[in-house]
Amino acid sequence: MADKGPEDAYSAEPFVPSRGGLPALRQAAADCRGCPLHRDATQTVFGAGDPHARVMLVGEQPGDQEDRQGKPFVGPAGKLLDRALAEAGVDPAEAYVTNAVKHFKFTQAEPRKRRIHKAPSLREMTACGPWLARELELVEPELIVVLGATAGKALLGSSFRVTQVRGTVLEEEIHGRPERLVPTVHPSAVLRAEDREAAYRGLVADLEVAARALS
């Protein structure tokens, strides 16, 4: 029987350094084998932005562009998010952005065909949780903006429904820390919406709630 790899344990915990700042954390994450997603992804996509940000934005997972470039929110959804943040009164340069899952999960009909995003499982989100816990510990944001249902489930549990709580300020204990959170939709959902303008306005309205919570 073949030896099981560390990914079979389904936890990033053994790979997360207990000391050092964000640069050390990012470097360690590049070698994470805490779940099988690292096998197909190009690279780990770690969080980025202001290391002392007052607001942390947490999405689901990197997309195709992020996987290729190694940076979060650099694709179309990221550009839309930056525009919405600025419109809501939050400077994107003063935020920290990351994902609940650090590797791109996708399906591909055949090589060289487009890679289709696939939602991570609860097991994969839980495996990746220690990275997010350590990011929160180091950045110490005053507010977390939860982008979409998957990020919400990763932070708040499997019963989370973004439609029920979007645009409200929640107070919850996350990874042992009291946190304030404002949930909203993921910007990629805005790009997929039939009425994109209305969906965008909804996103901006939710981010305005976050801006007021920070003021």
C-alpha positions in Angstrom: 0.0 0.0 0.0 1.4 3.4 -0.9 2.4 5.8 1.8 -0.2 8.5 2.5 0.9 12.0 1.7 0.4 14.8 4.3 -2.6 16.0 2.2 -4.5 12.9 3.4 -4.5 14.3 6.9 -6.5 17.3 5.5 -5.0 20.0 7.7 -2.6 22.8 7.0 -1.7 23.0 10.7 1.7 21.2 10.3 2.8 23.7 7.7 1.8 26.9 9.5 4.8 28.6 11.3 4.1 29.7 14.9 6.6 32.6 14.6 7.3 35.3 12.1 5.2 37.8 10.3 3.2 37.8 7.1 6.3 37.3 4.8 7.3 34.2 6.7 3.7 33.0 6.6 3.4 33.6 2.8 6.7 31.7 2.3 5.6 28.7 4.3 2.2 28.6 2.5 4.0 28.1 -0.8 4.9 24.6 0.4 1.6 23.7 1.9 0.5 20.1 1.2 -2.4 20.2 3.8 -5.0 18.9 1.3 -4.9 17.5 -2.3 -5.7 20.8 -4.0 -2.0 21.7 -4.2 -1.5 18.9 -6.8 -3.3 20.5 -9.7 -3.0 24.2 -8.8 -0.1 26.2 -10.3 0.9 27.7 -6.9 -0.4 28.8 -3.5 -2.2 32.2 -3.7 -1.7 33.8 -0.4 -3.2 37.0 1.0 -1.9 40.4 0.0 -2.3 44.1 0.9 -1.7 46.3 3.9 -0.2 44.2 6.8 -1.9 46.6 9.3 -5.2 46.9 7.4 -8.3 47.9 9.4 -10.4 45.8 7.0 -9.7 42.3 5.8 -11.7 41.0 2.8 -12.1 37.2 2.6 -13.2 35.5 -0.6 -13.6 31.9 -1.5 -10.5 30.8 -3.4 -8.2 32.0 -6.2 -9.5 32.0 -9.7 -7.8 31.2 -13.0 -5.9 34.5 -13.2 -4.9 34.5 -9.6 -3.6 30.9 -9.9 -1.4 32.0 -12.8 -0.2 35.2 -11.2 0.1 34.1 -7.6 -1.8 37.1 -6.3 -5.4 37.3 -4.9 -8.1 39.3 -6.7 -6.2 40.3 -9.8 -8.8 39.0 -12.3 -12.1 40.6 -13.4 -13.7 40.1 -10.0 -10.8 41.7 -8.3 -11.0 44.8 -10.5 -14.7 45.1 -9.9 -14.1 44.7 -6.1 -11.6 47.6 -6.2 -14.0 49.8 -8.0 -16.8 49.0 -5.6 -14.6 49.5 -2.5 -13.5 52.9 -3.8 -17.1 53.9 -4.5 -18.1 52.9 -1.0 -15.4 55.0 0.6 -12.8 52.2 1.4 -9.4 52.7 -0.1 -8.4 49.3 -1.7 -4.7 50.1 -1.0 -5.5 50.2 2.7 -7.2 46.7 2.8 -5.9 43.2 3.1 -7.4 40.6 0.7 -7.2 36.9 1.1 -9.2 33.7 0.5 -10.6 31.0 2.7 -8.9 28.4 0.4 -5.4 29.2 -1.0 -5.3 26.9 -4.0 -7.4 27.1 -7.2 -9.9 24.2 -7.5 -11.1 23.5 -11.0 -12.4 21.0 -13.5 -10.9 20.8 -17.0 -12.5 18.8 -19.8 -9.1 18.2 -21.5 -5.7 19.8 -21.5 -5.5 23.4 -22.9 -9.2 23.8 -22.5 -10.5 26.5 -20.1 -10.3 25.6 -16.4 -13.7 25.9 -14.8 -13.9 27.0 -11.2 -15.2 24.4 -8.8 -16.4 25.3 -5.2 -14.1 23.9 -2.5 -15.6 21.3 -0.1 -16.2 22.0 3.6 -13.3 19.5 4.3 -10.9 21.6 2.1 -12.0 24.9 3.7 -11.5 23.4 7.1 -8.0 22.1 6.1 -7.0 25.6 5.0 -8.5 27.3 8.1 -5.2 27.5 10.0 -3.7 29.9 7.4 -6.7 32.2 7.7 -6.5 32.0 11.5 -2.9 33.1 11.5 -3.6 35.9 9.0 -6.3 37.3 11.3 -3.9 37.0 14.2 -1.1 38.9 12.4 -3.2 41.6 10.6 -5.7 42.2 13.5 -8.3 43.9 11.3 -11.1 45.9 12.9 -13.6 44.5 10.4 -13.8 41.4 8.1 -15.8 41.7 4.9 -17.0 38.3 4.0 -17.3 37.9 0.2 -19.8 35.2 -0.7 -21.3 32.0 0.7 -18.2 29.8 0.7 -16.1 32.4 2.7 -19.1 32.8 5.0 -19.3 29.0 5.6 -15.5 28.8 6.2 -15.7 31.6 8.9 -19.2 31.2 10.3 -20.1 27.5 9.8 -22.1 25.5 7.3 -25.5 27.1 8.2 -24.3 30.5 6.9 -26.6 32.0 4.2 -25.3 35.2 2.6 -28.7 36.3 1.5 -30.0 36.4 5.1 -27.3 38.5 6.6 -25.6 40.6 3.8 -25.1 44.2 4.6 -25.4 43.8 8.3 -22.6 44.0 11.0 -22.2 40.7 12.8 -20.2 40.1 16.0 -18.8 36.6 16.2 -15.9 34.7 17.7 -13.7 33.6 14.8 -10.7 31.3 15.4 -10.8 32.3 19.1 -10.9 36.1 18.4 -14.0 38.4 18.8 -14.5 39.8 15.3 -16.9 42.2 13.5 -18.0 41.0 10.1 -20.0 42.4 7.2 -21.1 39.7 4.7 -21.8 40.5 1.1 -21.9 38.7 -2.3 -18.7 37.7 -4.0 -17.8 40.1 -6.8 -17.8 37.2 -9.3 -21.5 36.8 -8.6 -22.0 40.3 -9.7 -20.2 39.5 -13.0 -22.6 36.5 -13.5 -25.8 38.4 -12.6 -28.5 38.9 -15.2 -28.9 42.5 -14.0 -25.3 43.3 -13.4 -25.9 47.0 -12.6 -28.4 46.2 -9.8 -26.1 43.5 -8.4 -23.2 45.9 -8.4 -25.2 48.6 -6.6 -26.1 46.0 -4.0 -22.4 45.2 -3.5 -21.5 48.9 -3.1 -24.4 49.3 -0.6 -23.1 46.5 1.5 -19.5 47.9 1.4 -20.9 51.3 2.5 -22.1 49.5 5.6 -18.5 48.3 6.1 -17.2 51.8 5.6 -19.5 53.2 8.2 -18.6 50.5 10.6 -14.9 51.6 10.2 -15.6 55.3 10.6 
